[in-house]
């Protein structure tokens, strides 16, 4: 413990005299009782101080253990969350890959399909009209630019 507590004997004698009208001397037995009380009080305070230090150490250890358990639980929860997020991203990527494959397959199917009869007739008519238009323009150009 720290520095022992001392008391002013003369002040105590004066205080007892003014309050109780008793005159004590420095070697009076009352001061021996005060000294014994003081020693008992100091021992009790030392025991209390030791107990408080022990309890504080136990509390600090419990707090440290709680922190370690909380950190471990938090790390496990973060790992579970990250694993779930990875699974979700993987699933989303797989779905996107499947959708992209379907779209590419549809585009390939459209380009590889044989032309229907109706489309064939329309294209044939357009080609025929272009040829006729080309012949007509060729004949008309004879009149504009004769050679």
SELOMAR-593696 format. One record per residue: x, y, z of N, C-alpha, C in turn; residue in one letter; chain; residue number from 1. Coordinates in nm, 4 decimals, padded with zeros to 6 digits. Layout:
BEGIN
REC       n.X       n.Y       n.Z      ca.X      ca.Y      ca.Z       c.X       c.Y       c.Z  rest  kette   nr
REC         X         Y         Z         X         Y         Z         X         Y         Z     A      A  NUM
...
END
This chain:
BEGIN
REC       n.X       n.Y       n.Z      ca.X      ca.Y      ca.Z       c.X       c.Y       c.Z  rest  kette   nr
REC   00.0827  -00.1193   00.0000   00.0000   00.0000   00.0000   00.0855   00.1233   00.0000     X      A    1
REC   00.0236   00.2379   00.0026   00.0957   00.3647  -00.0038   00.1478   00.4078   00.1320     X      A    2
REC   00.1674   00.5336   00.1444   00.2215   00.5951   00.2654   00.1207   00.5805   00.3809     X      A    3
REC   00.1680   00.5395   00.5009   00.0756   00.5232   00.6129   00.0130   00.6579   00.6519     X      A    4
REC  -00.1114   00.6486   00.6975  -00.1839   00.7699   00.7378  -00.1438   00.8044   00.8814     X      A    5
REC  -00.1049   00.9285   00.9024  -00.0680   00.9742   01.0379  -00.1722   01.0732   01.0860     X      A    6
REC  -00.1807   01.0877   01.2138  -00.2759   01.1842   01.2688  -00.2047   01.2755   01.3667     X      A    7
REC  -00.2609   01.3939   01.3825  -00.2037   01.4964   01.4695  -00.2604   01.4769   01.6108     X      A    8
REC  -00.1743   01.4250   01.6998  -00.2169   01.3941   01.8368  -00.2651   01.5194   01.9090     X      A    9
REC  -00.1970   01.6297   01.8935  -00.2348   01.7537   01.9631  -00.3717   01.8031   01.9166     X      A   10
REC  -00.3978   01.7903   01.7917  -00.5286   01.8332   01.7406  -00.6389   01.7438   01.7957     X      A   11
REC  -00.6109   01.6110   01.8033  -00.7086   01.5181   01.8603  -00.7374   01.5502   02.0074     X      A   12
REC  -00.6317   01.5793   02.0847  -00.6488   01.6135   02.2274  -00.7357   01.7374   02.2395     X      A   13
REC  -00.7110   01.8377   02.1557  -00.7880   01.9628   02.1604  -00.9335   01.9379   02.1214     X      A   14
REC  -00.9569   01.8562   02.0233  -01.0936   01.8286   01.9772  -01.1731   01.7533   02.0844     X      A   15
REC  -01.1107   01.6496   02.1455  -01.1786   01.5739   02.2521  -01.2080   01.6655   02.3708     X      A   16
REC  -01.1167   01.7528   02.4046  -01.1360   01.8449   02.5175  -01.2500   01.9407   02.4900     X      A   17
REC  -01.2592   01.9929   02.3664  -01.3647   02.0906   02.3378  -01.5013   02.0231   02.3267     X      A   18
REC  -01.5084   01.9014   02.2774  -01.6384   01.8360   02.2598  -01.6873   01.7656   02.3870     X      A   19
REC  -01.5954   01.6993   02.4560  -01.6375   01.6139   02.5678  -01.5882   01.6628   02.7044     X      A   20
REC  -01.5142   01.7682   02.7071  -01.4560   01.8245   02.8302  -01.3709   01.7207   02.9043     X      A   21
REC  -01.2949   01.6436   02.8285  -01.2006   01.5471   02.8834  -01.0609   01.5888   02.8427     X      A   22
REC  -00.9712   01.5749   02.9346  -00.8326   01.6098   02.9054  -00.7532   01.4820   02.8900     X      A   23
REC  -00.7033   01.4595   02.7678  -00.6206   01.3428   02.7387  -00.4759   01.3842   02.7308     X      A   24
REC  -00.3880   01.2870   02.7567  -00.2453   01.3122   02.7445  -00.1936   01.2256   02.6294     X      A   25
REC  -00.0815   01.2626   02.5665  -00.0301   01.1848   02.4539  -00.0018   01.0394   02.4886     X      A   26
REC   00.0225   01.0044   02.6138   00.0505   00.8657   02.6484  -00.0722   00.7962   02.7087     X      A   27
REC  -00.1904   00.8544   02.6868  -00.3158   00.8002   02.7395  -00.3492   00.6696   02.6679     X      A   28
REC  -00.4180   00.5780   02.7337  -00.4565   00.4478   02.6790  -00.5534   00.4623   02.5614     X      A   29
REC  -00.6268   00.5718   02.5538  -00.7202   00.5946   02.4436  -00.6452   00.5981   02.3100     X      A   30
REC  -00.5236   00.6550   02.3133  -00.4453   00.6598   02.1892  -00.3971   00.5207   02.1483     X      A   31
REC  -00.3768   00.4323   02.2445  -00.3409   00.2939   02.2133  -00.4587   00.2263   02.1418     X      A   32
REC  -00.5795   00.2551   02.1898  -00.6982   00.1995   02.1251  -00.7115   00.2554   01.9833     X      A   33
REC  -00.6862   00.3863   01.9687  -00.6910   00.4480   01.8361  -00.5883   00.3815   01.7445     X      A   34
REC  -00.4681   00.3569   01.7952  -00.3630   00.2936   01.7160  -00.4041   00.1528   01.6746     X      A   35
REC  -00.4633   00.0759   01.7703  -00.5086  -00.0590   01.7371  -00.6196  -00.0533   01.6315     X      A   36
REC  -00.7124   00.0381   01.6483  -00.8193   00.0533   01.5486  -00.7611   00.0860   01.4113     X      A   37
REC  -00.6633   00.1709   01.4133  -00.5999   00.2109   01.2880  -00.5339   00.0916   01.2201     X      A   38
REC  -00.4638   00.0084   01.2994  -00.3963  -00.1092   01.2438  -00.4985  -00.2089   01.1863     X      A   39
REC  -00.6089  -00.2288   01.2599  -00.7132  -00.3188   01.2103  -00.7719  -00.2648   01.0801     X      A   40
REC  -00.7966  -00.1339   01.0786  -00.8519  -00.0711   00.9583  -00.7553  -00.0842   00.8406     X      A   41
REC  -00.6260  -00.0635   00.8620  -00.5264  -00.0750   00.7551  -00.5208  -00.2173   00.7007     X      A   42
REC  -00.5267  -00.3192   00.7922  -00.5255  -00.4580   00.7480  -00.6509  -00.4900   00.6659     X      A   43
REC  -00.7636  -00.4383   00.7127  -00.8887  -00.4619   00.6390  -00.8819  -00.3965   00.5007     X      A   44
REC  -00.8279  -00.2746   00.4965  -00.8145  -00.2058   00.3682  -00.7188  -00.2793   00.2760     X      A   45
REC  -00.6104  -00.3348   00.3307  -00.5173  -00.4122   00.2479  -00.5857  -00.5373   00.1932     X      A   46
REC  -00.6656  -00.6047   00.2773  -00.7368  -00.7240   00.2312  -00.8379  -00.6868   00.1221     X      A   47
REC  -00.9085  -00.5772   00.1437  -01.0053  -00.5313   00.0437  -00.9333  -00.4956  -00.0862     X      A   48
REC  -00.8189  -00.4268  -00.0725  -00.7412  -00.3874  -00.1900  -00.6949  -00.5109  -00.2672     X      A   49
REC  -00.6467  -00.6129  -00.1956  -00.6026  -00.7366  -00.2616  -00.7190  -00.8032  -00.3331     X      A   50
REC  -00.8332  -00.8077  -00.2658  -00.9514  -00.8712  -00.3270  -00.9957  -00.7942  -00.4513     X      A   51
REC  -00.9921  -00.6614  -00.4438  -01.0303  -00.5800  -00.5596  -00.9340  -00.6062  -00.6757     X      A   52
REC  -00.8029  -00.6164  -00.6477  -00.7064  -00.6460  -00.7521  -00.7310  -00.7839  -00.8134     X      A   53
REC  -00.7620  -00.8851  -00.7291  -00.7925  -01.0192  -00.7808  -00.9166  -01.0153  -00.8698     X      A   54
REC  -01.0213  -00.9485  -00.8205  -01.1453  -00.9397  -00.8988  -01.1225  -00.8651  -01.0296     X      A   55
REC  -01.0410  -00.7609  -01.0246  -01.0098  -00.6852  -01.1452  -00.9356  -00.7735  -01.2457     X      A   56
REC  -00.8408  -00.8536  -01.1969  -00.7674  -00.9443  -01.2854  -00.8629  -01.0471  -01.3465     X      A   57
REC  -00.9542  -01.1014  -01.2652  -01.0534  -01.1971  -01.3172  -01.1423  -01.1308  -01.4219     X      A   58
REC  -01.1845  -01.0083  -01.3931  -01.2697  -00.9355  -01.4874  -01.1965  -00.9102  -01.6184     X      A   59
REC  -01.0696  -00.8673  -01.6088  -00.9921  -00.8419  -01.7303  -00.9739  -00.9699  -01.8110     X      A   60
REC  -00.9486  -01.0806  -01.7417  -00.9335  -01.2085  -01.8111  -01.0649  -01.2487  -01.8780     X      A   61
REC  -01.1760  -01.2317  -01.8077  -01.3068  -01.2653  -01.8659  -01.3362  -01.1753  -01.9856     X      A   62
REC  -01.3024  -01.0474  -01.9745  -01.3240  -00.9550  -02.0861  -01.2395  -00.9964  -02.2066     X      A   63
REC  -01.1152  -01.0359  -02.1807  -01.0264  -01.0793  -02.2892  -01.0821  -01.2052  -02.3554     X      A   64
REC  -01.1279  -01.3014  -02.2746  -01.1857  -01.4243  -02.3296  -01.3120  -01.3939  -02.4101     X      A   65
REC  -01.3939  -01.3020  -02.3594  -01.5150  -01.2628  -02.4322  -01.4796  -01.1998  -02.5656     X      A   66
REC  -01.3778  -01.1162  -02.5645  -01.3349  -01.0518  -02.6885  -01.2850  -01.1561  -02.7883     X      A   67
REC  -01.2085  -01.2537  -02.7402  -01.1570  -01.3592  -02.8282  -01.2738  -01.4394  -02.8873     X      A   68
REC  -01.3725  -01.4742  -02.8016  -01.4888  -01.5487  -02.8517  -01.5678  -01.4648  -02.9514     X      A   69
REC  -01.5840  -01.3354  -02.9219  -01.6587  -01.2483  -03.0142  -01.5857  -01.2360  -03.1472     X      A   70
REC  -01.4523  -01.2200  -03.1424  -01.3751  -01.2109  -03.2668  -01.3875  -01.3397  -03.3468     X      A   71
REC  -01.3817  -01.4531  -03.2781  -01.3932  -01.5821  -03.3457  -01.5314  -01.5970  -03.4085     X      A   72
REC  -01.6347  -01.5602  -03.3339  -01.7712  -01.5705  -03.3870  -01.7892  -01.4761  -03.5054     X      A   73
REC  -01.7335  -01.3563  -03.4943  -01.7445  -01.2600  -03.6037  -01.6710  -01.3113  -03.7285     X      A   74
REC  -01.5526  -01.3671  -03.7081  -01.4767  -01.4204  -03.8224  -01.5537  -01.5343  -03.8886     X      A   75
REC  -01.6141  -01.6211  -03.8072  -01.6920  -01.7316  -03.8643  -01.8129  -01.6781  -03.9406     X      A   76
REC  -01.8783  -01.5779  -03.8868  -01.9960  -01.5210  -03.9544  -01.9552  -01.4522  -04.0847     X      A   77
REC  -01.8436  -01.3812  -04.0836  -01.7945  -01.3170  -04.2062  -01.7619  -01.4233  -04.3109     X      A   78
REC  -01.7003  -01.5339  -04.2675  -01.6668  -01.6415  -04.3602  -01.7934  -01.7035  -04.4184     X      A   79
REC  -01.8950  -01.7260  -04.3336  -02.0217  -01.7812  -04.3836  -02.0865  -01.6852  -04.4824     X      A   80
REC  -02.0848  -01.5567  -04.4499  -02.1451  -01.4574  -04.5396  -02.0699  -01.4523  -04.6724     X      A   81
REC  -01.9384  -01.4509  -04.6659  -01.8579  -01.4457  -04.7884  -01.8819  -01.5713  -04.8723     X      A   82
REC  -01.8924  -01.6856  -04.8067  -01.9188  -01.8104  -04.8798  -02.0554  -01.8041  -04.9470     X      A   83
REC  -02.1542  -01.7518  -04.8761  -02.2879  -01.7367  -04.9354  -02.2869  -01.6424  -05.0533     X      A   84
REC  -02.2146  -01.5329  -05.0403  -02.2050  -01.4357  -05.1502  -02.1360  -01.4998  -05.2707     X      A   85
REC  -02.0284  -01.5764  -05.2444  -01.9598  -01.6451  -05.3545  -02.0546  -01.7414  -05.4249     X      A   86
REC  -02.1329  -01.8168  -05.3472  -02.2290  -01.9099  -05.4088  -02.3313  -01.8351  -05.4927     X      A   87
REC  -02.3828  -01.7235  -05.4400  -02.4814  -01.6450  -05.5146  -02.4215  -01.5899  -05.6442     X      A   88
REC  -02.2996  -01.5383  -05.6366  -02.2334  -01.4844  -05.7562  -02.2107  -01.5968  -05.8567     X      A   89
REC  -02.1663  -01.7128  -05.8082  -02.1454  -01.8274  -05.8973  -02.2758  -01.8673  -05.9651     X      A   90
REC  -02.3818  -01.8721  -05.8868  -02.5122  -01.9080  -05.9429  -02.5562  -01.8050  -06.0463     X      A   91
REC  -02.5392  -01.6762  -06.0146  -02.5762  -01.5706  -06.1100  -02.4932  -01.5796  -06.2379     X      A   92
REC  -02.3633  -01.6059  -06.2229  -02.2774  -01.6190  -06.3405  -02.3189  -01.7387  -06.4260     X      A   93
REC  -02.3529  -01.8477  -06.3600  -02.3963  -01.9665  -06.4341  -02.5268  -01.9374  -06.5092     X      A   94
REC  -02.6208  -01.8700  -06.4427  -02.7459  -01.8336  -06.5096  -02.7192  -01.7407  -06.6280     X      A   95
REC  -02.6305  -01.6431  -06.6102  -02.5972  -01.5511  -06.7196  -02.5314  -01.6267  -06.8348     X      A   96
REC  -02.4452  -01.7232  -06.8020  -02.3799  -01.8026  -06.9065  -02.4837  -01.8831  -06.9844     X      A   97
REC  -02.5776  -01.9432  -06.9122  -02.6824  -02.0220  -06.9787  -02.7681  -01.9329  -07.0677     X      A   98
REC  -02.8044  -01.8146  -07.0168  -02.8856  -01.7214  -07.0964  -02.8092  -01.6761  -07.2210     X      A   99
REC  -02.6808  -01.6461  -07.2047  -02.5998  -01.6042  -07.3198  -02.5916  -01.7172  -07.4217     X      A  100
REC  -02.5735  -01.8390  -07.3742  -02.5685  -01.9541  -07.4642  -02.6991  -01.9682  -07.5417     X      A  101
REC  -02.8131  -01.9506  -07.4700  -02.9435  -01.9609  -07.5369  -02.9593  -01.8535  -07.6447     X      A  102
REC  -02.9154  -01.7310  -07.6123  -02.9267  -01.6213  -07.7095  -02.8401  -01.6500  -07.8316     X      A  103
REC  -02.7158  -01.6933  -07.8090  -02.6273  -01.7261  -07.9211  -02.6874  -01.8392  -08.0032     X      A  104
REC  -02.7455  -01.9380  -07.9367  -02.8084  -02.0495  -08.0078  -02.9258  -02.0005  -08.0926     X      A  105
REC  -03.0057  -01.9084  -08.0375  -03.1184  -01.8543  -08.1135  -03.0698  -01.7780  -08.2366     X      A  106
REC  -02.9645  -01.6990  -08.2193  -02.9095  -01.6240  -08.3333  -02.8576  -01.7218  -08.4387     X      A  107
REC  -02.7862  -01.8247  -08.3959  -02.7359  -01.9256  -08.4907  -02.8512  -01.9950  -08.5628     X      A  108
REC  -02.9558  -02.0274  -08.4873  -03.0712  -02.0935  -08.5485  -03.1344  -02.0059  -08.6554     X      A  109
REC  -03.1449  -01.8745  -08.6264  -03.2057  -01.7831  -08.7237  -03.1215  -01.7774  -08.8507     X      A  110
REC  -02.9893  -01.7704  -08.8378  -02.9032  -01.7598  -08.9556  -02.8906  -01.8922  -09.0302     X      A  111
REC  -02.9130  -02.0034  -08.9639  -02.8977  -02.1325  -09.0289  -03.0294  -02.1872  -09.0833     X      A  112
REC  -03.1409  -02.1259  -09.0540  -03.2704  -02.1715  -09.1032  -03.2789  -02.1498  -09.2536     X      A  113
REC  -03.3331  -02.2453  -09.3220  -03.3529  -02.2215  -09.4656  -03.4618  -02.1169  -09.4844     X      A  114
REC  -03.4490  -02.0441  -09.5938  -03.5433  -01.9375  -09.6212  -03.6812  -01.9977  -09.6509     X      A  115
REC  -03.7846  -01.9410  -09.5963  -03.9194  -01.9915  -09.6231  -03.9586  -01.9559  -09.7666     X      A  116
REC  -04.0609  -02.0239  -09.8163  -04.1055  -01.9991  -09.9544  -04.1508  -01.8557  -09.9726     X      A  117
REC  -04.2188  -01.8038  -09.8749  -04.2692  -01.6663  -09.8858  -04.1520  -01.5690  -09.8946     X      A  118
REC  -04.0532  -01.5879  -09.8113  -03.9362  -01.5001  -09.8155  -03.8618  -01.5182  -09.9482     X      A  119
REC  -03.8515  -01.6433  -09.9921  -03.7835  -01.6692  -10.1183  -03.8532  -01.5958  -10.2326     X      A  120
REC  -03.9863  -01.5980  -10.2353  -04.0622  -01.5294  -10.3395  -04.0393  -01.3785  -10.3325     X      A  121
REC  -04.0389  -01.3238  -10.2119  -04.0162  -01.1791  -10.1979  -03.8774  -01.1403  -10.2473     X      A  122
REC  -03.7755  -01.2190  -10.2103  -03.6389  -01.1890  -10.2539  -03.6278  -01.2044  -10.4056     X      A  123
REC  -03.6909  -01.3091  -10.4613  -03.6873  -01.3311  -10.6065  -03.7528  -01.2147  -10.6802     X      A  124
REC  -03.8660  -01.1689  -10.6296  -03.9355  -01.0548  -10.6915  -03.8492  -00.9289  -10.6844     X      A  125
REC  -03.7838  -00.9084  -10.5704  -03.6990  -00.7900  -10.5572  -03.5836  -00.7964  -10.6558     X      A  126
REC  -03.5218  -00.9146  -10.6717  -03.4111  -00.9309  -10.7667  -03.4615  -00.9075  -10.9090     X      A  127
REC  -03.5756  -00.9659  -10.9432  -03.6337  -00.9482  -11.0762  -03.6615  -00.8007  -11.1049     X      A  128
REC  -03.7206  -00.7309  -11.0043  -03.7491  -00.5879  -11.0216  -03.6206  -00.5069  -11.0397     X      A  129
REC  -03.5170  -00.5437  -10.9679  -03.3899  -00.4730  -10.9821  -03.3307  -00.4941  -11.1229     X      A  130
REC  -03.3402  -00.6152  -11.1740  -03.2885  -00.6425  -11.3090  -03.3673  -00.5628  -11.4129     X      A  131
REC  -03.5008  -00.5649  -11.4012  -03.5863  -00.4906  -11.4952  -03.5559  -00.3421  -11.4845     X      A  132
REC  -03.5434  -00.2924  -11.3642  -03.5123  -00.1512  -11.3438  -03.3761  -00.1171  -11.4045     X      A  133
REC  -03.2801  -00.2076  -11.3909  -03.1478  -00.1870  -11.4495  -03.1542  -00.1811  -11.6027     X      A  134
REC  -03.2343  -00.2689  -11.6622  -03.2489  -00.2688  -11.8087  -03.3143  -00.1401  -11.8545     X      A  135
REC  -03.4203  -00.1006  -11.7855  -03.4903   00.0237  -11.8223  -03.3973   00.1424  -11.8095     X      A  136
REC  -03.3234   00.1483  -11.7037  -03.2301   00.2603  -11.6866  -03.1206   00.2560  -11.7928     X      A  137
REC  -03.0787   00.1374  -11.8288  -02.9782   00.1237  -11.9351  -03.0311   00.1766  -12.0678     X      A  138
REC  -03.1535   00.1435  -12.1034  -03.2144   00.1930  -12.2273  -03.2346   00.3424  -12.2231     X      A  139
REC  -03.2797   00.3931  -12.1105  -03.3011   00.5373  -12.1006  -03.1699   00.6143  -12.1079     X      A  140
REC  -03.0652   00.5567  -12.0547  -02.9377   00.6273  -12.0573  -02.8846   00.6416  -12.1988     X      A  141
REC  -02.9330   00.5571  -12.2951  -02.8946   00.5702  -12.4354  -02.9385   00.7042  -12.4905     X      A  142
REC  -03.0505   00.7499  -12.4476  -03.1019   00.8763  -12.4982  -03.0297   00.9943  -12.4349     X      A  143
REC  -02.9845   00.9803  -12.3188  -02.9172   01.0937  -12.2519  -02.7718   01.1040  -12.2911     X      A  144
REC  -02.7067   00.9932  -12.3061  -02.5635   00.9926  -12.3394  -02.5378   00.9054  -12.4610     X      A  145
REC  -02.5701   00.9523  -12.5743  -02.5492   00.8677  -12.6931  -02.3996   00.8571  -12.7250     X      A  146
REC  -02.3540   00.7429  -12.7765  -02.2134   00.7223  -12.8133  -02.2012   00.7094  -12.9605     X      A  147
END
